[in-house]
Each structure stands twice: as C-alpha cells, then as structure tokens.
Amino acid sequence: MSTATEQTLPLHAWTASSLADAYRCRALSPVEVTQSVLDHIAQWEPQLNATYLLRPERALESARASELRWLKKSPLSALDGVPFTLKDNIATQGDRTPLGTRATDSPPAVLDAPPAARMREAGAVLISKTTMPDYGMLSSGVSSFHPLARNPWDLSKTPGGSSAGAAAAAAAGYGPLHVGTDIGGSLRLPASWCGIFSLKPSLGRIPIDPSYTGRAAGPMTRTVGDSALMMQALSWPDERDSMSLPFAAIDWSSFDTPLTQLDGVRIGLLLDAGCGLPVDPEVQFAVQRTALLLEGAGAIVTPMQPFLTRQMLDGMDHAWRMRSHMDLAALSEERRATVLPYIRAWADSAAGMSGTEVFTAMSQFHATRVATVQACNAFDYVISPTAPIVAFAAELPSPTDDPLRPLEHIAFTVPFNMSEQPAASINCGYTQSGLPIGLQIAGRRFDDLGVLQLSRAVEVLRGPQRPWPEPPRL
C-alpha cells in the first residue's frame, strides 16, 4: 500500500506498486495519473529533452482502456495503468527507430520489440519513448537526431547514456517506470549520474531484439521495488532473442529481505578498475561508506585487486570501432555526413586495421569474460563505483572529449556485460555540489534476484535521500 508520505506527493511521483494498490481500491484512476505525468513532463521537457514520440492522446487512450479493466476488476497485471517510457532503440509497432542518429532511414517497425511487447501486454501505459545518442555509442545525451538531453540535478550536466532520456525521465518524475538498454554501461552509467536505480540483468533474462553479445535491456526506476515489479513482466522468454533464457520461476516480489540475511554474505570491494579514469575522491568516499554500512550489517567485505587490463579495454574499443566503421561504410555519403563527427572520427580510426588486429581485438571480449568470472568467484557479490566520475558537461560526447580515448569511464561496468552477470547501480551519496554518486552491485550469473535483494539492503541502509529535482521556474 502507499505510505502516508507518498499520499502527499503529486501523482507523477508515486511508485508503481502504490499506484496499483490505489487502482485496485478505486482511490485513483489511470487516467488522472497519466494526465498528472503528462502535465509534469510539459513543465520539464523544454529543459531536459528526454522524450521522443511524446503523444499525449495515445497515452490517455491507453489509460482509459486500463481504467475500464480496473473497474471490471480484470487488470492485466499489477502494472496495468502504470505510466512507462521506452528507449528510442526499442522498437514499437508502426514507429521509426532512429537509434539517436539522423543517418538512419528505418521503416516503421512491424512488431513491438520484446520489452515493449511485455510492458504493453501487462497493460502499462506508454507515455513516450526516450532520447539517446547516435547508435547508442556514447555515454551522454549528445545526438544528431534528438535535442541535447540534460540532467535534472544540474541542467549544465549530462544525464549520461546511452539511456540518456530514460535516466533523465526517471529522475525528473516522468512516471515511475522506464526501460533502457546496456552493452557497456548504458543502463548503469546514466542511473549513477541521475541518482536512480537500474538493473542490467543476466544476458538473456530480458529478451531483446536485435540481440548480440553483452546487450541487455533493463528497468530504470527511482526505487528497487519498482524495478523488481517490472522484472515480473520483462523477464518472460521470447524466441526472437537467440540468447533468451528459459522461463525461471523467480519470485521477484521477494526482493525485500530482512537485513539479518546479510550476515556472512561475502562481498568483494573493487575500488580500482585496473585502467581508465582515476576514481574521484568523493566517489570513492561514498562507495567506502556504503561498504562500511554493509559490513556493519554483518556482511564480510574484502578488498579486491583489479582484473581489467588496458589490453582488454582497448581491444573491446577497437572491435566496436570496426563494427561501427563497417556500419557507416554501408551508408551513402550524404547520410554518413549526418553522423556526429565524434562518432565518425572514432569509427574511421579502425579503417586501417588488419585482419590479425581485428581478431586480436575481438578476442578481448572473451578474455574480459574469463578474467571477470575468475575475479568474482570468491564472492557472492562485488561492489564498486558505477563510474569513476560524476556527471560531466552536457555538451561533451564523452568525459575525455577524445574519440581515441572514448571508453575510459566504463572500466567498472563493461566487464559484467562480457561475463553476462547481473549488475545494478544504486545511488549511494552526493558530491558537495549535489551531484549523485552511483554504487555498482554485481552478482553471480543468473542471480538477478540476489542483486535486487542486496540493492534493497543498500536502499534501506543508506538512509533518506535528497528530494528529487523539480522543474525550474520559468
């Protein structure tokens, strides 16, 4: 049930579980909640640029259909009537999927991609899609197709990326539920920089189309509980994903376990990724403080040695450069010219790579997987900074602003894409200037529920968070 505190909040700020309770007892209607979210978006959106295909009438039409189901006491699920958004690159039937770039000329999608299909089958109300950078290859909101996305905590900063609009929307209160994607940190990095929660699940836990090594879709929410609720819908298998996991009878509602269950849990503390940008002192302090909280609750926290090497990070970078170089080479000169210059420079740098160099680069995906699994074997969970830094200037495509050093900030996140392990980001503090700091929690492969449970423990132990940002007064 909704808490007394939550009942004083505007409807756009309610959790999904509280909305379902209110719908069930007819205290609220999906229509009035959807209208509240749309009104709130109207106040924020001129500054944030988080939405793509914002269509209020379609959202209200879906909300009216949900209202009738609740009145007949036949909701499709606990998500029926709850507002949600989808990232640009998750196909929705009848809509173009621009992938954040002006270079694409994709026809309208014939079918919903699996995450979109599962959420709509659950009766959730699609408010909008959300913005992303070109091809999802930046950890920022810089795009040649979408307006520049910004961070609601500080409009001069990036929300991160590539799930840029989704993270900004969650932090700004565009309803409780958002779906993003991740291949090297694109769920967790923007979650860290926007102060929200996100889970990158085990590979195949949430089917996605198209699928490829390391790619995952996942929930982005203000609370761990809302992400757990989304997993009930998102985690059903789909044959379109060749890596889709078989059905598992996971009780996602059991995410909230007593803190006494932390007693004896083995947690590795990783403060040095092994390469990439150095960890900001404020980030390190917040992560270490959380480690002490977990230790105080009975967990056994052990410092870890770094396991990612420069060869691994550079190899993955060079392999992705070649893939993007081939993608851009297939475009007409006119379309290719519309891609962000940063992306073009990054991709073109692979033009002279030999077959041997490409093979060596590709082999680093597997080397990273092996090293990550071996390093984590001694622990039930591994905690670390999500990112070594906090949100940077919104106009920069990456923290280094250097296409030849583009991945220096993903050294903590990318290993868990390659190892297929679940990994979440949860807010664990703020800088002196008020920017959020993310803690990454990684678990053993397939232990998605365990990662949610430890994330919930951190959510309880960390104490009250700062109020969510409000739209600027114009």
C-alpha positions in Angstrom: 0.0 0.0 0.0 1.0 3.6 -0.5 2.6 5.3 2.6 1.2 8.4 4.2 4.2 10.3 2.9 3.6 9.1 -0.6 0.0 10.2 -0.5 1.1 13.8 -0.1 3.2 13.5 -3.3 1.9 14.5 -6.7 0.6 11.5 -8.7 3.5 11.5 -11.1 5.9 10.8 -8.2 4.1 7.7 -6.8 5.7 4.3 -7.1 4.2 1.7 -9.4 3.2 -0.6 -6.6 1.4 2.2 -4.8 -0.5 3.1 -8.0 -1.6 -0.5 -8.4 -2.9 -0.5 -4.8 -4.8 2.7 -5.4 -6.3 1.5 -8.7 -7.4 -1.7 -7.0 -9.4 0.1 -4.4 -10.5 2.8 -6.8 -8.8 5.6 -5.0 -7.1 6.6 -8.2 -7.7 6.2 -11.9 -5.0 5.5 -14.6 -6.4 8.5 -16.5 -5.8 11.0 -13.8 -2.3 9.6 -13.1 -1.4 9.7 -16.8 -2.6 13.3 -17.0 -0.5 14.2 -14.0 2.6 12.7 -15.6 1.9 14.5 -18.9 1.4 17.8 -17.1 4.7 17.3 -15.3 6.5 16.5 -18.5 5.2 19.7 -20.0 6.9 21.6 -17.2 10.3 19.8 -17.5 10.7 18.9 -21.1 11.7 22.2 -22.7 14.8 21.9 -20.5 15.5 18.2 -20.3 14.8 16.9 -23.9 14.2 13.4 -22.6 11.3 12.4 -24.8 10.8 11.1 -28.4 7.3 10.4 -29.8 5.5 12.0 -26.9 1.9 11.5 -27.8 -0.5 12.5 -25.0 -3.7 11.4 -26.7 -2.4 7.9 -27.3 -1.3 7.7 -23.7 -4.7 8.8 -22.4 -6.4 6.4 -24.7 -4.4 3.5 -23.2 -5.1 4.9 -19.7 -8.9 4.9 -20.4 -8.7 1.3 -21.5 -6.9 0.4 -18.3 -9.4 2.3 -16.2 -12.2 0.1 -17.7 -10.2 -3.1 -16.8 -9.7 -2.0 -13.2 -13.4 -1.1 -13.0 -14.3 -4.6 -14.2 -11.8 -6.0 -11.7 -9.8 -7.6 -14.5 -6.5 -5.9 -14.7 -3.9 -7.5 -17.0 -1.2 -7.3 -14.2 0.0 -5.2 -11.3 1.5 -2.8 -14.0 -1.9 -2.2 -15.6 -2.4 1.6 -16.0 1.1 2.5 -14.7 2.9 5.0 -16.9 6.2 3.9 -18.5 8.7 5.0 -21.2 10.8 3.1 -23.7 14.2 4.0 -25.1 14.3 5.1 -28.8 16.2 1.8 -29.8 13.4 -0.5 -28.5 11.1 -0.9 -31.5 7.4 -0.1 -31.2 5.0 -1.2 -33.8 4.3 1.4 -36.5 7.1 3.8 -35.4 10.5 4.5 -36.8 13.5 3.5 -34.7 16.1 6.2 -35.5 18.8 4.9 -33.0 19.5 8.5 -32.0 21.0 9.5 -35.4 19.9 11.4 -38.4 21.7 8.8 -40.6 19.1 6.0 -40.2 16.2 5.6 -42.6 14.4 2.8 -40.9 10.9 1.9 -42.0 8.2 1.7 -39.3 8.6 -1.3 -37.1 6.3 -4.3 -37.9 6.2 -5.5 -34.3 7.0 -4.3 -30.8 10.4 -5.5 -29.7 10.2 -7.9 -26.7 10.5 -5.3 -23.9 7.8 -3.1 -25.5 5.6 -6.1 -26.1 5.9 -7.4 -22.5 5.1 -4.0 -21.0 2.1 -3.4 -23.2 0.8 -7.0 -22.6 0.9 -6.1 -18.9 -1.3 -3.1 -19.5 1.3 -0.4 -18.7 0.6 2.9 -20.3 3.3 4.0 -22.8 3.8 7.8 -22.2 6.7 8.3 -24.6 9.9 6.9 -26.0 13.2 8.5 -24.7 16.2 10.0 -26.3 19.7 8.5 -26.9 23.0 9.4 -28.7 23.9 8.3 -32.2 23.8 4.5 -32.3 23.9 4.3 -28.6 27.7 4.6 -28.7 28.1 7.5 -26.3 27.7 7.8 -22.5 26.0 11.1 -23.0 22.8 12.7 -24.4 24.6 14.2 -27.5 22.7 13.2 -30.6 22.5 14.3 -34.3 18.7 13.4 -34.2 17.4 14.3 -30.8 17.9 17.7 -29.0 20.6 17.6 -26.3 19.4 15.7 -23.2 20.3 17.2 -19.8 20.5 16.1 -16.2 17.6 17.3 -14.0 20.0 17.6 -11.0 22.1 20.2 -12.9 21.0 21.2 -16.3 24.6 22.0 -17.3 25.4 18.3 -16.9 24.8 15.2 -19.0 22.3 12.6 -17.8 24.8 10.0 -19.2 24.0 7.5 -21.8 23.2 5.8 -23.9 19.9 5.5 -22.0 20.1 9.3 -21.6 16.5 10.3 -21.8 15.3 7.3 -19.8 17.6 8.2 -16.8 16.6 11.9 -17.0 12.9 11.0 -17.2 13.2 8.7 -14.2 15.0 11.3 -12.1 12.6 14.1 -13.2 9.5 12.1 -12.4 8.1 11.2 -15.9 6.2 8.4 -14.2 7.7 5.5 -12.2 8.8 3.0 -14.9 11.4 3.3 -17.7 13.2 0.8 -20.0 16.7 1.3 -21.3 19.5 -0.8 -22.8 23.1 -1.5 -22.0 26.1 -3.0 -23.8 29.0 -1.5 -21.8 27.2 0.5 -19.1 24.4 2.3 -20.8 21.8 1.5 -18.1 24.1 1.8 -15.1 26.1 4.9 -16.0 23.2 7.2 -16.5 21.5 5.7 -13.5 24.6 6.6 -11.5 24.7 10.2 -12.8 21.0 10.8 -12.4 20.7 9.2 -8.9 18.2 6.4 -9.9 18.2 2.6 -9.7 18.8 0.4 -12.7 19.4 -3.3 -13.2 21.4 -4.7 -16.1 20.2 -8.3 -15.9 22.0 -11.5 -16.8 22.3 -11.9 -20.5 19.0 -13.2 -21.9 17.0 -12.6 -18.8 15.1 -9.9 -20.5 14.8 -10.8 -24.2 15.7 -8.1 -26.7 15.7 -7.8 -30.5 18.2 -7.4 -32.1 20.4 -9.4 -29.6 24.2 -9.7 -29.5 26.9 -10.3 -27.0 26.7 -8.1 -24.0 23.5 -6.3 -24.9 20.7 -6.2 -22.4 17.5 -4.3 -21.7 16.6 -3.4 -18.2 14.4 -1.3 -15.8 15.3 2.2 -14.7 13.3 3.4 -11.7 13.6 5.6 -8.6 13.2 2.6 -6.3 14.4 -1.0 -6.2 10.9 -2.2 -5.7 9.6 -0.7 -8.9 12.4 -2.4 -10.9 11.5 -5.8 -9.2 7.9 -5.2 -10.3 9.0 -4.6 -13.9 11.0 -7.8 -13.9 7.8 -9.8 -13.5 6.7 -8.6 -16.9 10.0 -8.1 -18.7 11.7 -11.4 -17.9 9.4 -13.7 -20.0 11.3 -15.6 -22.8 10.9 -14.6 -26.4 12.1 -16.7 -29.3 13.2 -13.6 -31.3 16.2 -13.4 -28.9 18.6 -16.3 -29.7 20.1 -15.8 -26.2 16.8 -15.7 -24.3 16.9 -17.7 -21.1 14.3 -20.3 -20.5 11.5 -19.5 -18.1 12.5 -19.4 -14.5 10.0 -19.3 -11.6 11.6 -16.4 -9.8 9.6 -14.7 -7.1 10.6 -11.2 -7.9 8.3 -9.9 -5.1 10.8 -11.4 -2.6 13.4 -8.7 -3.3 12.8 -7.1 0.2 14.5 -9.4 2.6 15.5 -8.7 6.3 18.9 -7.1 6.8 19.8 -10.1 9.0 20.2 -12.1 5.8 23.4 -10.0 5.2 25.2 -11.9 7.9 28.1 -13.8 6.4 27.5 -12.6 2.8 30.8 -12.4 1.0 31.2 -9.0 -0.8 34.2 -8.0 -2.8 35.1 -4.3 -2.8 36.6 -3.1 -6.1 37.9 0.5 -5.9 40.5 0.2 -8.7 39.2 -0.9 -12.1 42.7 -1.6 -13.4 42.6 1.0 -16.2 40.6 4.0 -17.3 39.9 7.3 -15.5 41.0 7.6 -11.8 38.3 7.4 -9.2 37.2 10.8 -8.0 37.8 11.1 -4.2 34.2 11.9 -3.5 33.0 8.8 -5.4 35.5 6.6 -3.5 34.4 8.0 -0.2 30.7 7.3 -0.9 31.4 3.7 -2.0 33.6 3.0 1.0 30.9 4.5 3.3 28.4 2.0 1.8 30.9 -0.8 2.3 31.1 0.0 6.0 27.3 0.1 6.2 27.1 -3.4 4.7 29.9 -4.6 7.0 28.1 -3.2 10.0 25.0 -5.3 8.9 27.1 -8.5 9.0 28.5 -8.8 5.5 32.1 -9.8 5.0 33.7 -7.1 2.8 37.0 -7.9 1.3 39.1 -5.5 -0.9 39.7 -6.8 -4.4 42.6 -6.5 -6.8 41.9 -5.0 -10.3 41.3 -7.5 -13.1 40.6 -5.5 -16.2 43.7 -4.6 -18.2 44.4 -1.9 -20.7 44.7 -4.6 -23.4 41.2 -5.8 -22.7 39.6 -2.3 -22.6 41.4 -1.2 -25.8 40.6 -4.4 -27.5 36.9 -4.1 -26.9 37.1 -0.5 -28.0 38.9 -1.3 -31.3 36.4 -4.2 -32.0 33.5 -1.8 -31.6 35.2 0.8 -33.7 35.5 -1.7 -36.6 31.8 -2.7 -36.3 30.8 1.0 -36.4 33.2 1.6 -39.3 31.5 -1.1 -41.3 28.1 0.2 -40.4 29.0 3.7 -41.5 30.7 2.5 -44.7 27.4 1.0 -45.7 25.7 4.4 -45.7 25.5 6.8 -48.6 27.9 9.8 -48.3 25.0 12.1 -47.7 23.7 10.1 -44.7 27.2 9.3 -43.4 27.8 13.1 -43.2 24.9 13.5 -40.7 26.5 11.2 -38.1 28.2 13.0 -35.2 31.8 14.0 -36.1 33.0 12.4 -32.9 31.4 9.0 -33.9 32.8 9.3 -37.4 36.3 10.0 -36.1 36.1 7.1 -33.7 34.8 4.6 -36.3 37.2 5.8 -39.1 40.2 5.2 -36.9 39.6 1.5 -37.5 39.9 1.8 -41.3 43.5 0.6 -41.4 43.2 -2.3 -39.0 44.4 -5.7 -40.4 42.6 -9.0 -40.0 45.1 -10.0 -37.3 44.4 -6.8 -35.4 40.7 -7.2 -35.6 40.9 -10.8 -34.4 43.1 -9.8 -31.5 40.7 -7.0 -30.6 37.7 -9.4 -30.8 39.5 -11.9 -28.5 39.4 -9.4 -25.7 35.7 -9.8 -25.2 36.3 -13.4 -24.1 39.4 -12.5 -22.2 37.4 -10.0 -20.2 34.7 -12.5 -19.5 37.2 -15.1 -18.2 39.0 -12.5 -16.0 35.8 -11.2 -14.6 34.3 -14.5 -13.7 37.6 -15.7 -12.1 37.9 -12.5 -10.0 34.3 -12.7 -8.8 34.3 -16.5 -7.9 35.4 -15.9 -4.3 32.4 -13.6 -3.6 28.6 -13.7 -3.5 28.6 -10.1 -4.8 31.0 -7.4 -5.9 30.5 -3.7 -5.2 32.3 -0.8 -6.8 31.8 2.7 -8.1 29.4 2.5 -11.1 31.6 5.2 -12.7 34.9 6.7 -11.6 33.5 10.2 -12.0 30.2 12.1 -11.6 28.1 13.7 -14.4 30.2 15.9 -16.8 29.3 18.8 -19.1 26.1 18.1 -21.1 27.7 19.2 -24.4 30.6 16.7 -24.3 30.1 13.4 -26.1 32.3 11.6 -23.5 34.2 12.6 -20.4 37.5 12.8 -22.3 36.0 14.5 -25.3 38.6 12.4 -27.3 37.3 9.9 -29.8 40.6 8.0 -29.4 40.1 7.7 -25.7 36.3 7.1 -25.6 35.8 4.4 -23.1 38.0 5.5 -20.1 34.9 5.8 -17.9 33.3 2.3 -18.5 36.1 0.1 -16.9 33.9 -0.7 -13.9 30.7 -1.5 -15.9 31.8 -3.2 -19.1 33.3 -6.4 -17.6 29.9 -7.5 -16.4 28.4 -7.2 -19.9 31.0 -9.6 -21.1 30.7 -12.0 -18.2 26.8 -12.0 -18.6 26.5 -11.3 -14.8 23.7 -9.2 -13.4 24.8 -5.7 -12.2 22.9 -2.8 -10.8 23.5 0.8 -10.0 22.0 2.5 -6.9 22.6 5.9 -5.6 24.9 5.9 -2.6 25.6 9.6 -2.0 26.2 13.1 -3.4 29.1 15.3 -4.1 29.5 18.6 -2.3 27.9 20.3 -5.4 24.9 18.0 -5.1 25.5 15.5 -8.0 24.5 11.9 -7.4 27.1 9.1 -7.0 26.3 5.5 -8.0 27.3 2.2 -6.4 27.5 -0.8 -8.7 26.4 -4.2 -7.3 27.3 -7.2 -9.4 26.2 -10.8 -8.7 26.8 -14.3 -10.0 25.4 -15.1 -13.3 21.6 -15.7 -13.2 21.4 -14.3 -9.6 19.3 -11.3 -10.7 17.1 -11.6 -7.7 20.1 -11.6 -5.3 21.3 -8.4 -6.8 17.9 -6.8 -6.3 17.9 -8.0 -2.7 21.4 -6.6 -1.9 20.3 -3.4 -3.7 17.3 -3.2 -1.5 19.5 -3.6 1.6 21.6 -0.7 0.5 18.5 1.3 -0.2 17.5 0.7 3.5 20.9 1.2 5.0 21.9 4.4 3.1 19.1 6.4 4.8 16.9 9.1 3.4 17.8 10.6 0.0 17.7 14.2 -1.1 14.4 15.4 -2.6 14.1 14.7 -6.3 14.8 17.8 -8.5 11.8 20.0 -9.5 11.3 21.8 -12.8 13.0 25.2 -13.0 10.7 28.2 -12.6 10.4 30.0 -15.9 
